[in-house]
Every structure is written in C-alpha cells, then in structure tokens.
Amino acid sequence: MSSQVQPSSATGVAEPSPADATYRKIKWRILPLIMLCYTVALIDRNVIGFARLDFMHQLGFNEVMYGIGTGMFFIGYFVFEVPSNLWLQKIGVRLTFLRIMILWGLACAAFAMMRSPTEFYLYRFLLGAAEAGFFPGVLLYITFWIPKARRASVTALFMAALPIAGMLGGPLAGTIMRLFDGALGLHGWQWLFIVEGLPACVLGVVVYYFLDNKPADAKWLTAPEKALVQADVDRDSAASPGQHHSLWQAFGDKRVYILSFVALAVFSGAAANAYWIPTIIKNSGIKDVLHVGLLSSIPFLAGLVTQFLVARHSDKVGERRWHVALCLGTAAAAWLVLGTTHLTTAPAIALLTVCTAATLGATGPFWTLPGSTFSGPKAAGSIALVTTLAGLGNVFVPMIVGVLIDKTGTLAASQLAYGTLLLAGAITIVAATRAPARP
C-alpha cells in the first residue's frame, strides 16, 4: 500500500496518506507505553550495580558471589524464555505482559529480604525467569501492528530504552538510597529494590487495560484502518518463507557461531556498563551515592546520541561490519586504558563515556547483520540461535570477571577482561565475516 504524501484538494497542502496516518496513530498509542515498560525492566535488572555499593560489605559478599549472582539472571531468563513465548500464544499479549511485569516487580522487591549469597542467587534467577519473554514478546507484538517495511524505525525507538534506562536509573537510585536510608529500619539498598520494583506491578495493570491484543480488538481504530493494517500484516506473512527445521539447520552453519561471539562481546560490553560504572565512579573518589548516580547518567546520555548517529550513518552508507568493528574497538581501547591506569574522577568518567557510547553505537548496525547474513528457511532459527548463544555466554562472563577481581584484588582485572573481549569481537566481525550484499 502506498505511503506517499498526498496533496489536499481543498488547501493544496500535502497530507499524509491513509496508511501513514494509521500507522502514526498506532505508534503513538502503543510505543510510549512499551518503551516505558522496557525502561523499567532495564532499571530493575541493572539496579544491582548501585545496590552493590552498600550491600556487598554489609552482607559480606565477595566479587565471586556478585559475579555468580549476576550470571544467575541469564540462566533464569533463558530457561523460561521459550515457555513464556509459548504461553503468550495461548493467552495473548495483555495477560502475558500482566503476568511478566507483576512477577518481575515482586522479584525485584524481594531482594530487600536477602541475607545470604544463596538468597542472592535465587532472587536473581527468579528475576530472570520472571522477565523472560518480555523483550521477544514486545518484538512479536510489534509484528501484529506494524508491517515489515515500517518496522525498523519502531524497533529503533523501542531500543532507545537502553540508554534512557541508564540515564534515569543512576540519579533515581542515588536519590532513593540517600533519602530512604534508615527509614523503618531498612538500609538504602533495601528501599532501592522495593521502590523500583513496585512500578512494574502498576505498569502491568496499565498494560492490561490500555493495550489491545491485536488490531481487530482496537476500538480506537476505524474499520477501514483495521482492514488496512490486517492486509499489510497478512501480506508480510504470506511472503515469509517456511521455517521448518530452521533451528537444526542453523547448528551446522559456522556463521552462527561467529556472530554469536560478536553478539556476546556486544552484550557483555553493555552489561559491563550497567554493572560496573557506579563502582568505578565511587572508586575514583566520589563517595556520596547521589553524586555517583548523577555522574553515572553522563555516559548513557552520550550513548543515546551515539546510538542514533551511528545507526543513521550506517543506514546512509549501507555498511555494517566496519561500523560495528570501530565501535567495539573504541570501547575496547577505553576499557584497556581504564584497566592500566589509576584515574581521578573526570578522566575516569570521560573513558566510561567512551566505553558506553561506543558499545551502544555498535548495537544498531550489529543487529542488522544476522538478518542480512541468513536467508531462506533457516533464517529465523539462525537469528534465534545467535541471540541464545550470546545470552548464555553472559552467564559465564560475570562469573569469570568476579573470580579475576577476587584473585587480583582490583577492578583492573575486570576492565582488562572486558577490553580484551570487545577487541576480540571487533577483530572477529571484520576478519571472519563477509560483507552482505548491499540492497
């Protein structure tokens, strides 16, 4: 269906086509809410990076315990991701998101009760299990409403929740930990988990009453608009190739493992930003937790800008691999400098800003590569396997980093490890892959 802007016969002023107007209405209806939900999910997932500033010494945890607990989230996430998606098909998006968000909000708040490493591991596992299915569920939900030709911009806006969560999470965490510390006999880190867990429960109810499962259920769309959307979505479905045995075919393709390793580097770099920036800033000489939170938002603000600029330039020139490689290489260099020098606050934040901005800059161009590398019946299975293998790798990276820190007694070991992994990812994406044909 054409999306050309049409002139108004009455005024001569260009007006959007019916398709453009319909999809603009849909975007404004569903995108702000699902972006807000994903932002809250990321804040709840990564709040551990701020809470550790206090609970590590109060509960007597070491870095190995912290690394294991960090990795346990991903075990729960990937064990329950497929069952959650299957359940979504049975009960619909609204009930699925209601269940997911209430459970992850309660799991986040439950951290306030932890007293031992075992409880820490359990709550991280439960948080991952509760959140499992939300991200792929949103991507699936978008396909119900937006045809493939219009989907990239919607997905890009949704992914902007990554840096937005980093920008908001730091100041929010610092404020809660300072203002609530000692209230009702609880530590600031306990209040942090409680206060940040509750919004997810509320949002789950909002989603249930505000979102519709599919266009046919939307009372805010007219009958012609519903028919237009359904025709576009059905056309995409008819054009999609069959996916029979696609996952088994993917296991035999070496490109899956190459891209999985690069995805692991991208995932790990993003996780390093979330889990370690508060500690690095504190160790640079900033002791007030509110100031730590405010300063930690700077790298993510830069990341939001870089993510947009790199993605736009990559689309403009039609090139992906070198954009990813240069971003990962830049982030690697910054981590390696952090690991080999003792810096005061200003240069430390400058390097953390480079790490974060460069890593987030790589995300957009990289996630176009699996779709352009694989085609035909095994495309879906290959892309799913890339995501799964990279996510499973994130189970072990935090554990290894925790052991390195515990054995050496310094954060430098973690910074060198992340720098090395990112550098390996940059080299791999150039040396072991071929550039996809340009459209």
C-alpha positions as a Markdown table, in Angstrom:
| # | Residue | x | y | z |
|---|---|---|---|---|
| 1 | Met | 0.0 | 0.0 | 0.0 |
| 2 | Ser | 1.4 | 3.4 | -0.9 |
| 3 | Ser | 2.6 | 5.6 | 1.8 |
| 4 | Gln | 3.1 | 8.7 | -0.4 |
| 5 | Val | 2.1 | 12.1 | 1.0 |
| 6 | Gln | -1.0 | 13.2 | -0.9 |
| 7 | Pro | -1.9 | 16.9 | -1.7 |
| 8 | Ser | -5.2 | 18.2 | -0.2 |
| 9 | Ser | -7.6 | 19.1 | -2.9 |
| 10 | Ala | -9.1 | 21.9 | -0.7 |
| 11 | Thr | -5.9 | 23.6 | 0.5 |
| 12 | Gly | -3.2 | 22.3 | -1.7 |
| 13 | Val | -1.2 | 21.4 | 1.4 |
| 14 | Ala | 0.4 | 18.0 | 1.4 |
| 15 | Glu | -1.4 | 15.5 | 3.7 |
| 16 | Pro | -0.2 | 12.0 | 4.8 |
| 17 | Ser | -1.7 | 9.0 | 3.1 |
| 18 | Pro | -4.3 | 6.9 | 5.0 |
| 19 | Ala | -1.6 | 4.3 | 5.7 |
| 20 | Asp | 0.8 | 6.9 | 7.1 |
| 21 | Ala | -1.9 | 8.4 | 9.3 |
| 22 | Thr | -3.0 | 5.0 | 10.5 |
| 23 | Tyr | 0.5 | 3.8 | 11.5 |
| 24 | Arg | 1.3 | 7.2 | 13.1 |
| 25 | Lys | -1.8 | 6.7 | 15.3 |
| 26 | Ile | -0.7 | 3.2 | 16.2 |
| 27 | Lys | 2.8 | 4.2 | 17.1 |
| 28 | Trp | 1.6 | 7.0 | 19.4 |
| 29 | Arg | -0.9 | 4.5 | 21.0 |
| 30 | Ile | 1.5 | 1.6 | 21.8 |
| 31 | Leu | 5.1 | 2.7 | 21.5 |
| 32 | Pro | 5.3 | 5.2 | 24.5 |
| 33 | Leu | 3.9 | 2.6 | 26.9 |
| 34 | Ile | 6.0 | -0.4 | 25.8 |
| 35 | Met | 9.1 | 1.9 | 25.8 |
| 36 | Leu | 8.3 | 2.8 | 29.4 |
| 37 | Cys | 7.8 | -0.8 | 30.4 |
| 38 | Tyr | 11.2 | -1.8 | 28.8 |
| 39 | Thr | 12.9 | 1.1 | 30.5 |
| 40 | Val | 11.5 | 0.0 | 33.9 |
| 41 | Ala | 12.6 | -3.6 | 33.1 |
| 42 | Leu | 16.2 | -2.5 | 32.4 |
| 43 | Ile | 16.3 | -0.3 | 35.5 |
| 44 | Asp | 15.1 | -3.2 | 37.7 |
| 45 | Arg | 17.6 | -5.6 | 36.0 |
| 46 | Asn | 20.6 | -3.3 | 36.4 |
| 47 | Val | 19.8 | -1.7 | 39.8 |
| 48 | Ile | 22.1 | -4.3 | 41.3 |
| 49 | Gly | 25.0 | -2.2 | 40.1 |
| 50 | Phe | 24.0 | 0.6 | 42.5 |
| 51 | Ala | 22.8 | -1.6 | 45.4 |
| 52 | Arg | 26.2 | -3.4 | 45.5 |
| 53 | Leu | 27.8 | -0.2 | 46.6 |
| 54 | Asp | 26.3 | -0.9 | 50.1 |
| 55 | Phe | 25.1 | -4.5 | 50.4 |
| 56 | Met | 28.5 | -6.0 | 49.4 |
| 57 | His | 30.2 | -5.0 | 52.6 |
| 58 | Gln | 27.0 | -5.1 | 54.7 |
| 59 | Leu | 26.3 | -8.7 | 53.8 |
| 60 | Gly | 29.9 | -9.8 | 53.5 |
| 61 | Phe | 29.7 | -10.7 | 49.8 |
| 62 | Asn | 32.8 | -11.1 | 47.7 |
| 63 | Glu | 33.3 | -10.4 | 43.9 |
| 64 | Val | 32.9 | -14.1 | 43.0 |
| 65 | Met | 29.5 | -14.2 | 44.7 |
| 66 | Tyr | 28.5 | -11.0 | 42.9 |
| 67 | Gly | 29.6 | -12.5 | 39.6 |
| 68 | Ile | 27.6 | -15.7 | 40.1 |
| 69 | Gly | 24.5 | -13.7 | 41.1 |
| 70 | Thr | 24.8 | -11.5 | 38.1 |
| 71 | Gly | 25.0 | -14.6 | 35.8 |
| 72 | Met | 22.1 | -16.3 | 37.5 |
| 73 | Phe | 19.7 | -13.7 | 36.0 |
| 74 | Phe | 20.6 | -15.0 | 32.5 |
| 75 | Ile | 20.1 | -18.6 | 33.5 |
| 76 | Gly | 16.6 | -17.9 | 34.6 |
| 77 | Tyr | 15.9 | -15.8 | 31.6 |
| 78 | Phe | 16.9 | -18.4 | 29.0 |
| 79 | Val | 15.4 | -21.3 | 30.8 |
| 80 | Phe | 12.0 | -19.7 | 30.8 |
| 81 | Glu | 12.2 | -17.6 | 27.6 |
| 82 | Val | 10.7 | -20.3 | 25.3 |
| 83 | Pro | 7.9 | -21.4 | 27.7 |
| 84 | Ser | 7.0 | -17.8 | 28.2 |
| 85 | Asn | 6.7 | -17.2 | 24.4 |
| 86 | Leu | 4.6 | -20.4 | 24.0 |
| 87 | Trp | 2.3 | -19.2 | 26.8 |
| 88 | Leu | 1.9 | -15.9 | 25.1 |
| 89 | Gln | 0.5 | -17.6 | 22.0 |
| 90 | Lys | -2.1 | -19.3 | 24.2 |
| 91 | Ile | -3.3 | -16.4 | 26.5 |
| 92 | Gly | -2.5 | -13.3 | 24.4 |
| 93 | Val | -0.2 | -10.3 | 24.9 |
| 94 | Arg | -2.2 | -8.5 | 27.6 |
| 95 | Leu | -2.3 | -11.3 | 30.1 |
| 96 | Thr | 1.3 | -12.3 | 29.3 |
| 97 | Phe | 2.6 | -8.8 | 30.0 |
| 98 | Leu | 0.4 | -8.5 | 33.1 |
| 99 | Arg | 1.9 | -11.8 | 34.4 |
| 100 | Ile | 5.5 | -10.9 | 33.5 |
| 101 | Met | 5.5 | -7.4 | 34.9 |
| 102 | Ile | 3.9 | -8.2 | 38.2 |
| 103 | Leu | 6.2 | -11.1 | 38.8 |
| 104 | Trp | 9.3 | -9.2 | 37.9 |
| 105 | Gly | 8.3 | -6.3 | 40.1 |
| 106 | Leu | 7.7 | -8.7 | 43.0 |
| 107 | Ala | 11.0 | -10.5 | 42.3 |
| 108 | Cys | 12.9 | -7.1 | 42.3 |
| 109 | Ala | 11.3 | -6.1 | 45.6 |
| 110 | Ala | 12.2 | -9.4 | 47.1 |
| 111 | Phe | 15.9 | -8.5 | 47.1 |
| 112 | Ala | 15.2 | -6.3 | 50.1 |
| 113 | Met | 14.9 | -9.6 | 52.1 |
| 114 | Met | 18.2 | -11.2 | 51.0 |
| 115 | Arg | 20.7 | -12.0 | 53.7 |
| 116 | Ser | 22.9 | -14.7 | 52.2 |
| 117 | Pro | 24.6 | -15.5 | 48.8 |
| 118 | Thr | 22.1 | -18.3 | 48.3 |
| 119 | Glu | 19.2 | -15.9 | 48.5 |
| 120 | Phe | 21.0 | -13.5 | 46.2 |
| 121 | Tyr | 21.4 | -16.3 | 43.6 |
| 122 | Leu | 17.8 | -17.3 | 44.0 |
| 123 | Tyr | 16.3 | -13.8 | 43.6 |
| 124 | Arg | 18.5 | -13.1 | 40.5 |
| 125 | Phe | 17.3 | -16.4 | 39.0 |
| 126 | Leu | 13.7 | -15.6 | 39.8 |
| 127 | Leu | 14.1 | -12.0 | 38.3 |
| 128 | Gly | 15.4 | -13.5 | 35.1 |
| 129 | Ala | 12.7 | -16.1 | 35.0 |
| 130 | Ala | 10.0 | -13.5 | 35.6 |
| 131 | Glu | 11.3 | -11.1 | 32.9 |
| 132 | Ala | 11.8 | -13.9 | 30.4 |
| 133 | Gly | 9.6 | -13.4 | 27.3 |
| 134 | Phe | 9.1 | -9.7 | 27.7 |
| 135 | Phe | 11.6 | -8.5 | 25.1 |
| 136 | Pro | 10.8 | -11.1 | 22.4 |
| 137 | Gly | 7.1 | -10.7 | 23.3 |
| 138 | Val | 7.3 | -7.0 | 22.5 |
| 139 | Leu | 9.0 | -7.7 | 19.2 |
| 140 | Leu | 6.3 | -10.2 | 18.4 |
| 141 | Tyr | 3.6 | -7.7 | 19.4 |
| 142 | Ile | 5.0 | -5.1 | 17.1 |
| 143 | Thr | 4.6 | -7.5 | 14.2 |
| 144 | Phe | 0.9 | -7.7 | 14.9 |
| 145 | Trp | 0.5 | -4.0 | 14.3 |
| 146 | Ile | 3.4 | -2.8 | 12.0 |
| 147 | Pro | 4.3 | -4.3 | 8.6 |
| 148 | Lys | 7.9 | -5.2 | 7.9 |
| 149 | Ala | 8.6 | -2.1 | 5.7 |
| 150 | Arg | 7.8 | 0.2 | 8.6 |
| 151 | Arg | 9.1 | -1.9 | 11.5 |
| 152 | Ala | 12.8 | -0.7 | 11.6 |
| 153 | Ser | 12.0 | 2.8 | 12.9 |
| 154 | Val | 9.6 | 1.5 | 15.6 |
| 155 | Thr | 12.1 | -1.1 | 16.8 |
| 156 | Ala | 14.9 | 1.5 | 16.9 |
| 157 | Leu | 12.8 | 3.8 | 19.0 |
| 158 | Phe | 11.9 | 0.9 | 21.3 |
| 159 | Met | 15.6 | 0.1 | 21.7 |
| 160 | Ala | 16.3 | 3.6 | 22.8 |
| 161 | Ala | 15.1 | 2.4 | 26.2 |
| 162 | Leu | 18.6 | 1.0 | 26.7 |
| 163 | Pro | 20.4 | 4.4 | 27.2 |
| 164 | Ile | 17.3 | 6.0 | 28.6 |
| 165 | Ala | 17.3 | 3.5 | 31.4 |
| 166 | Gly | 20.9 | 4.2 | 32.1 |
| 167 | Met | 20.3 | 7.9 | 32.2 |
| 168 | Leu | 17.4 | 7.7 | 34.6 |
| 169 | Gly | 18.5 | 4.8 | 36.7 |
| 170 | Gly | 21.6 | 6.4 | 38.2 |
| 171 | Pro | 20.0 | 9.6 | 39.6 |
| 172 | Leu | 16.9 | 7.7 | 40.7 |
| 173 | Ala | 19.0 | 5.0 | 42.5 |
| 174 | Gly | 21.2 | 7.6 | 44.2 |
| 175 | Thr | 18.2 | 9.6 | 45.4 |
| 176 | Ile | 16.4 | 6.6 | 46.8 |
| 177 | Met | 19.5 | 5.3 | 48.6 |
| 178 | Arg | 20.3 | 8.6 | 50.2 |
| 179 | Leu | 16.7 | 9.7 | 51.2 |
| 180 | Phe | 15.4 | 6.4 | 52.4 |
| 181 | Asp | 18.4 | 5.0 | 54.2 |
| 182 | Gly | 17.4 | 4.1 | 57.8 |
| 183 | Ala | 13.6 | 4.5 | 57.2 |
| 184 | Leu | 11.7 | 1.8 | 59.0 |
| 185 | Gly | 15.0 | 0.2 | 60.0 |
| 186 | Leu | 15.9 | -0.6 | 56.4 |
| 187 | His | 19.1 | 0.2 | 54.5 |
| 188 | Gly | 19.0 | 2.4 | 51.5 |
| 189 | Trp | 19.8 | -0.5 | 49.1 |
| 190 | Gln | 16.8 | -2.4 | 50.5 |
| 191 | Trp | 14.5 | 0.5 | 49.8 |
| 192 | Leu | 16.0 | 0.8 | 46.3 |
| 193 | Phe | 14.8 | -2.7 | 45.4 |
| 194 | Ile | 11.3 | -2.1 | 46.9 |
| 195 | Val | 10.7 | 1.3 | 45.4 |
| 196 | Glu | 12.0 | 0.3 | 41.9 |
| 197 | Gly | 10.1 | -3.0 | 41.9 |
| 198 | Leu | 6.6 | -1.5 | 42.5 |
| 199 | Pro | 6.3 | 0.5 | 39.3 |
| 200 | Ala | 6.5 | -2.7 | 37.2 |
| 201 | Cys | 3.5 | -4.1 | 39.1 |
| 202 | Val | 1.5 | -1.0 | 38.4 |
| 203 | Leu | 2.5 | -0.8 | 34.8 |
| 204 | Gly | 1.4 | -4.4 | 34.3 |
| 205 | Val | -2.1 | -3.5 | 35.2 |
| 206 | Val | -1.9 | -0.4 | 33.0 |
| 207 | Val | -0.8 | -2.5 | 30.1 |
| 208 | Tyr | -3.6 | -5.0 | 30.6 |
| 209 | Tyr | -6.3 | -2.3 | 30.3 |
| 210 | Phe | -4.6 | 0.0 | 27.8 |
| 211 | Leu | -3.1 | -2.3 | 25.1 |
| 212 | Asp | -5.1 | -4.4 | 22.8 |
| 213 | Asn | -4.0 | -7.9 | 21.7 |
| 214 | Lys | -4.4 | -7.2 | 18.0 |
| 215 | Pro | -5.7 | -4.6 | 15.6 |
| 216 | Ala | -9.1 | -6.3 | 15.3 |
| 217 | Asp | -9.7 | -5.6 | 19.1 |
| 218 | Ala | -8.8 | -1.9 | 18.9 |
| 219 | Lys | -11.8 | 0.3 | 19.4 |
| 220 | Trp | -9.7 | 3.4 | 18.7 |
| 221 | Leu | -9.1 | 2.2 | 15.0 |
| 222 | Thr | -11.8 | 2.6 | 12.4 |
| 223 | Ala | -13.0 | -0.3 | 10.3 |
| 224 | Pro | -11.0 | 0.8 | 7.2 |
| 225 | Glu | -7.9 | 1.3 | 9.4 |
| 226 | Lys | -8.2 | -2.2 | 10.8 |
| 227 | Ala | -8.6 | -3.6 | 7.4 |
| 228 | Leu | -5.6 | -1.7 | 6.1 |
| 229 | Val | -3.3 | -3.0 | 8.9 |
| 230 | Gln | -4.5 | -6.5 | 8.7 |
| 231 | Ala | -4.0 | -6.6 | 4.9 |
| 232 | Asp | -0.4 | -5.3 | 5.3 |
| 233 | Val | 0.4 | -7.8 | 8.1 |
| 234 | Asp | -1.2 | -10.7 | 6.1 |
| 235 | Arg | 0.9 | -9.7 | 3.1 |
| 236 | Asp | 4.1 | -10.0 | 5.1 |
| 237 | Ser | 3.1 | -13.4 | 6.5 |
| 238 | Ala | 2.3 | -14.7 | 3.0 |
| 239 | Ala | 5.7 | -13.5 | 1.8 |
| 240 | Ser | 7.7 | -15.2 | 4.6 |
| 241 | Pro | 9.4 | -18.5 | 3.8 |
| 242 | Gly | 8.6 | -21.6 | 5.8 |
| 243 | Gln | 10.8 | -22.2 | 8.8 |
| 244 | His | 10.6 | -26.0 | 9.1 |
| 245 | His | 13.7 | -27.4 | 10.8 |
| 246 | Ser | 15.3 | -23.9 | 10.7 |
| 247 | Leu | 16.9 | -24.3 | 14.1 |
| 248 | Trp | 18.5 | -27.6 | 13.3 |
| 249 | Gln | 19.9 | -26.2 | 10.1 |
| 250 | Ala | 21.4 | -23.3 | 12.0 |
| 251 | Phe | 23.5 | -25.6 | 14.2 |
| 252 | Gly | 25.6 | -26.6 | 11.2 |
| 253 | Asp | 26.4 | -23.0 | 10.0 |
| 254 | Lys | 29.7 | -21.6 | 11.3 |
| 255 | Arg | 28.5 | -18.1 | 10.7 |
| 256 | Val | 26.1 | -18.6 | 13.6 |
| 257 | Tyr | 28.9 | -19.1 | 16.0 |
| 258 | Ile | 30.9 | -16.2 | 14.6 |
| 259 | Leu | 28.1 | -13.8 | 15.0 |
| 260 | Ser | 27.2 | -15.3 | 18.4 |
| 261 | Phe | 30.7 | -14.5 | 19.6 |
| 262 | Val | 30.4 | -10.9 | 18.4 |
| 263 | Ala | 27.0 | -10.6 | 20.0 |
| 264 | Leu | 28.5 | -11.9 | 23.2 |
| 265 | Ala | 31.0 | -9.0 | 23.0 |
| 266 | Val | 28.2 | -6.5 | 22.4 |
| 267 | Phe | 26.1 | -7.9 | 25.2 |
| 268 | Ser | 29.0 | -8.1 | 27.7 |
| 269 | Gly | 30.0 | -4.6 | 26.9 |
| 270 | Ala | 26.5 | -3.3 | 27.6 |
| 271 | Ala | 26.3 | -5.4 | 30.8 |
| 272 | Ala | 29.7 | -4.1 | 32.0 |
| 273 | Asn | 28.4 | -0.5 | 31.7 |
| 274 | Ala | 25.3 | -1.3 | 33.7 |
| 275 | Tyr | 27.0 | -3.4 | 36.4 |
| 276 | Trp | 30.3 | -1.6 | 36.9 |
| 277 | Ile | 30.0 | 2.1 | 36.2 |
| 278 | Pro | 28.7 | 3.0 | 39.7 |
| 279 | Thr | 31.6 | 1.1 | 41.4 |
| 280 | Ile | 34.3 | 2.7 | 39.1 |
| 281 | Ile | 32.9 | 6.2 | 39.8 |
| 282 | Lys | 32.8 | 5.5 | 43.5 |
| 283 | Asn | 36.4 | 4.2 | 43.5 |
| 284 | Ser | 37.6 | 7.3 | 41.6 |
| 285 | Gly | 36.9 | 9.4 | 44.7 |
| 286 | Ile | 33.1 | 10.1 | 44.7 |
| 287 | Lys | 31.7 | 8.8 | 48.0 |
| 288 | Asp | 28.2 | 10.3 | 48.0 |
| 289 | Val | 25.8 | 7.8 | 46.4 |
| 290 | Leu | 23.6 | 10.5 | 44.9 |
| 291 | His | 26.6 | 12.1 | 43.2 |
| 292 | Val | 27.6 | 8.7 | 41.9 |
| 293 | Gly | 24.1 | 8.2 | 40.5 |
| 294 | Leu | 24.1 | 11.7 | 38.8 |
| 295 | Leu | 27.5 | 11.2 | 37.3 |
| 296 | Ser | 26.7 | 7.7 | 36.1 |
| 297 | Ser | 24.0 | 9.2 | 33.8 |
| 298 | Ile | 26.6 | 11.1 | 31.7 |
| 299 | Pro | 27.9 | 8.0 | 29.8 |
| 300 | Phe | 24.3 | 6.9 | 28.9 |
| 301 | Leu | 23.4 | 10.4 | 27.7 |
| 302 | Ala | 26.3 | 10.2 | 25.3 |
| 303 | Gly | 25.3 | 6.6 | 24.4 |
| 304 | Leu | 21.8 | 7.8 | 23.4 |
| 305 | Val | 23.2 | 10.3 | 20.9 |
| 306 | Thr | 25.8 | 7.9 | 19.6 |
| 307 | Gln | 23.4 | 5.1 | 19.1 |
| 308 | Phe | 21.2 | 7.3 | 16.9 |
| 309 | Leu | 24.1 | 8.9 | 14.9 |
| 310 | Val | 25.9 | 5.6 | 14.2 |
| 311 | Ala | 22.7 | 3.8 | 13.2 |
| 312 | Arg | 21.8 | 6.7 | 10.8 |
| 313 | His | 25.2 | 6.8 | 9.2 |
| 314 | Ser | 25.3 | 3.0 | 8.9 |
| 315 | Asp | 21.9 | 3.1 | 7.1 |
| 316 | Lys | 23.0 | 6.0 | 4.9 |
| 317 | Val | 26.2 | 4.3 | 3.5 |
| 318 | Gly | 24.8 | 0.8 | 3.7 |
| 319 | Glu | 27.7 | -0.6 | 5.7 |
| 320 | Arg | 27.6 | -2.6 | 8.9 |
| 321 | Arg | 30.8 | -4.5 | 9.7 |
| 322 | Trp | 33.2 | -1.6 | 10.0 |
| 323 | His | 30.7 | 0.4 | 12.0 |
| 324 | Val | 30.5 | -2.4 | 14.5 |
| 325 | Ala | 34.2 | -3.0 | 14.5 |
| 326 | Leu | 35.2 | 0.6 | 15.0 |
| 327 | Cys | 32.7 | 1.0 | 17.8 |
| 328 | Leu | 33.8 | -2.2 | 19.6 |
| 329 | Gly | 37.5 | -1.3 | 19.1 |
| 330 | Thr | 37.0 | 2.1 | 20.5 |
| 331 | Ala | 35.2 | 0.7 | 23.6 |
| 332 | Ala | 37.9 | -1.9 | 24.0 |
| 333 | Ala | 40.6 | 0.8 | 23.9 |
| 334 | Ala | 38.8 | 2.8 | 26.6 |
| 335 | Trp | 38.4 | -0.3 | 28.9 |
| 336 | Leu | 42.1 | -1.2 | 28.4 |
| 337 | Val | 43.2 | 2.3 | 29.4 |
| 338 | Leu | 40.9 | 2.1 | 32.5 |
| 339 | Gly | 42.5 | -1.2 | 33.4 |
| 340 | Thr | 46.1 | 0.0 | 33.1 |
| 341 | Thr | 45.9 | 3.5 | 34.8 |
| 342 | His | 44.7 | 4.9 | 38.1 |
| 343 | Leu | 42.5 | 7.9 | 37.2 |
| 344 | Thr | 40.7 | 10.6 | 39.1 |
| 345 | Thr | 37.0 | 11.2 | 38.6 |
| 346 | Ala | 37.0 | 13.4 | 35.5 |
| 347 | Pro | 39.2 | 11.3 | 33.2 |
| 348 | Ala | 37.5 | 8.1 | 34.6 |
| 349 | Ile | 34.1 | 9.4 | 33.6 |
| 350 | Ala | 35.4 | 10.5 | 30.2 |
| 351 | Leu | 36.7 | 7.0 | 29.5 |
| 352 | Leu | 33.4 | 5.4 | 30.8 |
| 353 | Thr | 31.5 | 7.7 | 28.4 |
| 354 | Val | 33.6 | 6.5 | 25.5 |
| 355 | Cys | 33.0 | 2.8 | 26.6 |
| 356 | Thr | 29.3 | 3.3 | 26.9 |
| 357 | Ala | 28.8 | 5.5 | 23.8 |
| 358 | Ala | 30.8 | 3.2 | 21.6 |
| 359 | Thr | 29.2 | 0.0 | 22.8 |
| 360 | Leu | 25.7 | 1.3 | 22.3 |
| 361 | Gly | 26.7 | 2.7 | 18.9 |
| 362 | Ala | 27.5 | -0.9 | 17.8 |
| 363 | Thr | 24.1 | -2.3 | 18.7 |
| 364 | Gly | 22.1 | -0.9 | 15.8 |
| 365 | Pro | 24.4 | -1.9 | 12.9 |
| 366 | Phe | 25.2 | -5.3 | 14.5 |
| 367 | Trp | 21.6 | -6.4 | 14.8 |
| 368 | Thr | 21.0 | -5.9 | 11.1 |
| 369 | Leu | 23.8 | -8.4 | 10.3 |
| 370 | Pro | 22.0 | -11.6 | 11.3 |
| 371 | Gly | 19.0 | -10.7 | 9.1 |
| 372 | Ser | 21.2 | -9.8 | 6.1 |
| 373 | Thr | 23.6 | -12.8 | 6.6 |
| 374 | Phe | 20.9 | -15.6 | 6.8 |
| 375 | Ser | 18.1 | -16.0 | 4.4 |
| 376 | Gly | 15.6 | -18.7 | 3.4 |
| 377 | Pro | 14.2 | -21.4 | 5.6 |
| 378 | Lys | 16.9 | -21.3 | 8.2 |
| 379 | Ala | 16.9 | -17.5 | 8.8 |
| 380 | Ala | 14.6 | -17.5 | 11.9 |
| 381 | Gly | 16.4 | -20.4 | 13.5 |
| 382 | Ser | 19.8 | -18.9 | 12.9 |
| 383 | Ile | 18.9 | -15.5 | 14.3 |
| 384 | Ala | 17.3 | -17.1 | 17.4 |
| 385 | Leu | 20.4 | -19.2 | 17.9 |
| 386 | Val | 22.8 | -16.2 | 17.7 |
| 387 | Thr | 20.8 | -14.5 | 20.4 |
| 388 | Thr | 20.5 | -17.6 | 22.6 |
| 389 | Leu | 24.2 | -18.5 | 22.4 |
| 390 | Ala | 25.3 | -14.9 | 23.1 |
| 391 | Gly | 22.9 | -14.7 | 26.1 |
| 392 | Leu | 24.2 | -18.0 | 27.5 |
| 393 | Gly | 27.7 | -16.7 | 27.3 |
| 394 | Asn | 26.6 | -13.8 | 29.5 |
| 395 | Val | 26.0 | -16.4 | 32.3 |
| 396 | Phe | 29.7 | -17.1 | 32.5 |
| 397 | Val | 31.4 | -13.8 | 31.7 |
| 398 | Pro | 30.3 | -12.1 | 35.0 |
| 399 | Met | 31.4 | -15.2 | 36.9 |
| 400 | Ile | 34.9 | -15.2 | 35.3 |
| 401 | Val | 35.2 | -11.5 | 35.9 |
| 402 | Gly | 34.3 | -12.0 | 39.6 |
| 403 | Val | 37.0 | -14.6 | 40.0 |
| 404 | Leu | 39.6 | -12.4 | 38.4 |
| 405 | Ile | 38.7 | -9.5 | 40.7 |
| 406 | Asp | 38.7 | -11.7 | 43.8 |
| 407 | Lys | 42.1 | -13.3 | 42.9 |
| 408 | Thr | 43.8 | -10.0 | 42.0 |
| 409 | Gly | 42.1 | -7.7 | 44.5 |
| 410 | Thr | 41.5 | -5.0 | 41.9 |
| 411 | Leu | 38.8 | -3.9 | 39.4 |
| 412 | Ala | 41.6 | -3.6 | 36.8 |
| 413 | Ala | 41.3 | -7.3 | 36.0 |
| 414 | Ser | 37.6 | -6.8 | 35.0 |
| 415 | Gln | 38.4 | -3.8 | 32.9 |
| 416 | Leu | 41.2 | -5.6 | 31.1 |
| 417 | Ala | 38.9 | -8.7 | 30.6 |
| 418 | Tyr | 36.1 | -6.6 | 29.1 |
| 419 | Gly | 38.6 | -4.7 | 26.9 |
| 420 | Thr | 40.1 | -7.9 | 25.6 |
| 421 | Leu | 36.6 | -9.4 | 24.8 |
| 422 | Leu | 35.5 | -6.3 | 23.0 |
| 423 | Leu | 38.7 | -6.2 | 21.0 |
| 424 | Ala | 38.3 | -9.8 | 20.0 |
| 425 | Gly | 34.8 | -9.1 | 18.9 |
| 426 | Ala | 36.0 | -6.2 | 16.7 |
| 427 | Ile | 38.6 | -8.3 | 15.0 |
| 428 | Thr | 36.2 | -11.2 | 14.5 |
| 429 | Ile | 33.5 | -9.1 | 12.8 |
| 430 | Val | 36.0 | -7.9 | 10.2 |
| 431 | Ala | 38.2 | -11.0 | 9.8 |
| 432 | Ala | 35.7 | -13.8 | 10.0 |
| 433 | Thr | 32.6 | -12.4 | 8.2 |
| 434 | Arg | 32.0 | -11.2 | 4.7 |
| 435 | Ala | 30.1 | -8.0 | 3.9 |
| 436 | Pro | 26.5 | -8.7 | 2.9 |
| 437 | Ala | 25.4 | -7.6 | -0.5 |
| 438 | Arg | 24.0 | -4.0 | -0.4 |
| 439 | Pro | 20.4 | -3.6 | -1.2 |
